[in-house]
């Protein structure tokens, strides 16, 4: 009988059963194969036979290490495989390892695969890889080793973060690979990540922004991953610590006493959209209404606010229309400086420092930098506004300073002009709107006394409110909006009064006056408002109205006065601040009073205050073309230094409609408008109060004289007045009671090409 003993690559055998080896025979016999025929004859006494010898061996040991690499594991094995060996591998769960012994045949069609010298493979972390060296011919096992697979490594992304206004911009050097998508996550500490980890939106991961812009805080970690489109499994990652964002907040410079960082404040809030309106030219349709276009298309018209009710103005949520009420000053170069902002507490104090009464300076409404485009094509005219310098757009009138740089914002006087010993040219609340500012020369002298950067009202002030109204309300018509343009009443006193603040008029006059309105009691039978020497009680505020039978008793503020029968109670333009309690940026004070008796707010600016307002950077020259025809020309300058009453150094903007009425003032309703050098120049003369521009024009072109260019409407202009109303038949120096002015911070500007 043969007894087999396990050895490596050989079998040592012995014979039992009483057989005696032949003297001199070897004690062992080595074969190179697992099985072979061994002749025992001559090796043992009494035996002459051939036996089948099977070698039962022990597998050699392979040292296997598995190292994680990007997307896989790298397998290293020592010693190197012999020349006549193949090296195979197989991965199983730890509890299901293959039973491989010495001589086990690993067939070519089995799950065993060939391992190359530089092989990297992917298996689930925690499973076991078994490496076996087999004979290259027989595929019988000779040596074996194993290792537990680590997790694969994810690839590296090179991430950088740069500060920007209000946030940061992330950039990744590597492109997104095929079949992958990019996401990011902000955290207070570095994240622990692993290959194949799911980066789900529900777990706080965010889709990569196309422009790389994010909003984080200084010191946060921004982790960027590239993960599979299917399953969001992590494949590459990188991270970076966020720098502090460039501040997009306003900052108060206590030493200078002003708010700063305006450029960044508005840059961070831009939306880059275009808000437009479009209408047929008057030749195609004389309807006054426009259609909202672009980002403006689905925005509803605002609902007016009053003292009692806050209306609904959807535009105030949009940067382009979001204005602030401030106190400001202007330096000699025309640059505005905000000293206080309504509702914004100054650091280190408990108050905003803002005031409307003049104690903190002039009151202005500031708007973000704007750009516009006006076009006429295919029988249609379009106006578009944006808070960004889009292609083909022009900086808003007044935005560009004389040196070509841009103002940090646009600023518009909240109130009509007034004056006092302390302030020669003011925009403050509670003041008499002085007709002294009807004169262009008076405007210039008052502005000079105030400071080199100031001016009287300029075209830039007019152009802004025209554009705002058109885009927000999509109509030329102002009648439904309001404005003090029909508060024109006179009533004779029906009884004498002594040392009283009450005057009686006929009860039928009740509807012509309102509590909060202004009146004068005059001796003038015609109720002339300008003859202050004939006034019994000048410019009083109505505090109560009571009707008793046939008599309407009107009580006014101020000192008691004497009045006689047939003295006249006449309406007057309101003081500034009439709308100070309106609960919104657009509207009028009293809901129960005819809105056409009252000034209105548009974008927080108090307008149509009962007086025509004089533009001091434009003049109107009358030109007689022939014995039968004349026209008026509009001339403009952009810098306050060029303002004058002769037109010297000014540029011609355009022509007003011609007339054959040479010996008297001519008035007519305007049909349409063109844009020339930043001015809406009206044209046509055949519209009505409900068609075309819906506003009238007064000219006197047959005289050859030069006239002031006055805007909007006085308290008796009625339906003729509006956003495009032009009153150009009165002299530059006139201070008639129905004229007024307005302070401007935009007088130092530059023309746009």
Secondary structure, DSSP 8 states (H G I E B T S, - for coil): -EEEEE-SS-EEEEE-SS--B-TT--S----SSSEEEEE-BTTBTT---EEEEE-----EE-EEEEEEEBTEEEEEEES---TTEEEEEEEE-TT------TT-B--TTSS-EE--TT-EE---TT-EEEEEEEETTT-BEEEEEEEE----B-EE--EEEEEEBTEEEEEESS---TTEEEEEEEESS-----TT-B--GGGT-EE--TT-EE---TT-EEEEEEEETTT-BEEEEEEEE----B--S-EEETTTTEEE-HHHHHHTT----EEEEEEE-TTT--B-B-EEEETTTT----B-B-SS---B-GGGGSGGG--EEEEEEE-TTS-EEEEEETT---TTSSS----SSSTT-EEEEEE---EEEEEEETTEEEEEEESS--TT-EE-TT-B-TTS-B-SSEEEESS--B--SS-SSB--TT----GGGGSHHHHHHHHHHH-TT-EE--HHHHHHHHHHHHHHH-BS--TTT--SSS---EEE-SS-EEEESEEEEEGGGGGG--TT-EEEEES-TT--SS-GGGEEEEEEEEEEEEEETTEEEEEE-SS-EEE-TT-EEEEE---TTTTTT-SSSSB-S-TTS-GGGS-EEETTEEE--SSEEEEEEEEEEEEE-SSS-EEEEEEE-SBGGG--SS-TT-EEEEE---BS--SS-EEEE--EEEEETTEEEEE-S---TTBTT--EEEE-GGG--EEEEEES--TT-GGG-STT-EEESSBTT---TTEE--EES-SB-----
